[in-house]
């Protein structure tokens, strides 16, 4: 039930047809008696800077979930951003501070890391390889650095993109060993596919499976299919792994904490979500 006291969380992107967040957050809010609601709001890029500022002038606005194509452009519209957002170069959550300032953070990587830790894989001191230095890859790199990995290897077909991520990582984590240019997974404790490879039938595998050790933990970000060809191949090698949707569900407790709501577990969210 939406009333005059309901806290409004905007889910902003364009287009909105594929939005899943309302089908996860709103059942959770209803079940736990939290007077809040997530509402999809379709906003075209040319209207977004003015819209975001006006949105936070509403008296009942509490925060916003930011998705494509606005994650990068949001950074220039905020008063304060987290280190993770700065390293990622993008933002997917905004809340209003008590002083009226707009505060932003990035939780894609946090969701990935929380999932890895919950599955029992040690992150601190680990050596990790990320294939893909775009938005999600950068966010995962930021959160792995924050969690204390010792060595982070970045591979992207666009070397300029990979080098830019390296520079941001070194700025905020000067003690971190960062390398770019190779997708060879040999010797890594954690390997992540942060490319879109696996979304379409016939895509090549993002990493040479024969070079991955069975003891390596493997992460996937593609969500269109739970067991992608990449995960199918590493499962056959005996690797522990994490599916793409785990990152989505694991980051929502972090969002709830950011928005100062009672938090929960990813398992509980999966149980009550109405994704159909």
Secondary structure, DSSP 8 states (H G I E B T S, - for coil): ---TT-EEEEEEES--TT--THHHHHHHHHHTT--EEEEEEE--HHHHHHHHHHHTTSTTEEEEEE-TTSTTGGGGG-SEE-HHHHHHT--SEEEE-TTS-EEEE--HHHHHHHHHHHTT---TT-EEEEE--SHHHHHHHHHHHHTT-SEEEEE-SSHHHHHHHHHHHHHH-TTSEEEES----TT-SEEEE-SSTTSSTT---SS-GGGS-TT-EEEE---SSSS-HHHHHHHHTT--EE-HHHHHHHHHHHHHHHTT-----HHHHHHH----
